[in-house]
């Protein structure tokens, strides 16, 4: 039993030594200055770690001073007001573009209607003469169709040249009439 008692005493003393090394009371004791120095370094590292964590957090998650909070609030308000101004300008631009498009479309339709009316009036002034010109054109096209198929291409090219020359004569006469009208 003595051996068992000695063994248990030795084990108990070893346990006390191990526990003494890990307990905080042994680290803080003035008898062990290396342990207290190590503890101070570890506590400092822990404080720095906590400070680094604050730097990685968003401003809303950190403990901010009142000055930092007011700057943050002002920045948010400024961002919101800039966003509102941009949205307002976008809506105004969209409205102006739609109005301008409508105006241009209405003017285009009006101009087109004016051109059609003017052309109709110009044709009506020819009166009976236009009927004769149309009937001559239709008769000529009918006569070309009566000819042989091989001659159609040559006849149509020739007739086209004749009509183009007549258009040139009409344009020259029109220009002369404009000049005479402006000089008188």
Secondary structure in CASP SS format (residue, H / E / C, confidence):
PFRMAT SS
TARGET T0000
AUTHOR 0000-0000-0000
METHOD secondary structure of the structure
MODEL  1
X C 1.00
X H 1.00
X H 1.00
X H 1.00
X H 1.00
X H 1.00
X H 1.00
X H 1.00
X H 1.00
X H 1.00
X H 1.00
X H 1.00
X H 1.00
X H 1.00
X H 1.00
X H 1.00
X H 1.00
X H 1.00
X H 1.00
X H 1.00
X H 1.00
X H 1.00
X C 1.00
X H 1.00
X H 1.00
X H 1.00
X H 1.00
X H 1.00
X C 1.00
X C 1.00
X C 1.00
X C 1.00
X H 1.00
X H 1.00
X H 1.00
X H 1.00
X H 1.00
X H 1.00
X H 1.00
X H 1.00
X H 1.00
X H 1.00
X H 1.00
X H 1.00
X H 1.00
X H 1.00
X H 1.00
X H 1.00
X H 1.00
X H 1.00
X H 1.00
X H 1.00
X H 1.00
X H 1.00
X H 1.00
X H 1.00
X C 1.00
X C 1.00
X C 1.00
X C 1.00
X C 1.00
X C 1.00
X C 1.00
X C 1.00
X C 1.00
X H 1.00
X H 1.00
X H 1.00
X H 1.00
X H 1.00
X H 1.00
X H 1.00
X H 1.00
X H 1.00
X H 1.00
X H 1.00
X H 1.00
X H 1.00
X H 1.00
X H 1.00
X H 1.00
X H 1.00
X H 1.00
X H 1.00
X H 1.00
X H 1.00
X H 1.00
X H 1.00
X H 1.00
X H 1.00
X H 1.00
X H 1.00
X H 1.00
X H 1.00
X H 1.00
X H 1.00
X H 1.00
X H 1.00
X H 1.00
X H 1.00
X H 1.00
X H 1.00
X H 1.00
X H 1.00
X H 1.00
X H 1.00
X H 1.00
X H 1.00
X H 1.00
X H 1.00
X H 1.00
X H 1.00
X H 1.00
X H 1.00
X H 1.00
X H 1.00
X H 1.00
X H 1.00
X H 1.00
X H 1.00
X H 1.00
X H 1.00
X H 1.00
X H 1.00
X H 1.00
X H 1.00
X C 1.00
X H 1.00
X H 1.00
X H 1.00
X H 1.00
X H 1.00
X H 1.00
X H 1.00
X H 1.00
X H 1.00
X H 1.00
X H 1.00
X H 1.00
X H 1.00
X H 1.00
X H 1.00
X H 1.00
X H 1.00
X H 1.00
X H 1.00
X C 1.00
X C 1.00
X H 1.00
X H 1.00
X H 1.00
X H 1.00
X H 1.00
X H 1.00
X H 1.00
X H 1.00
X H 1.00
X H 1.00
X H 1.00
X H 1.00
X H 1.00
X H 1.00
X H 1.00
X H 1.00
X H 1.00
X H 1.00
X H 1.00
X H 1.00
X H 1.00
X H 1.00
X H 1.00
X H 1.00
X H 1.00
X H 1.00
X H 1.00
X H 1.00
X H 1.00
X H 1.00
X H 1.00
X H 1.00
X H 1.00
X H 1.00
X H 1.00
X C 1.00
END
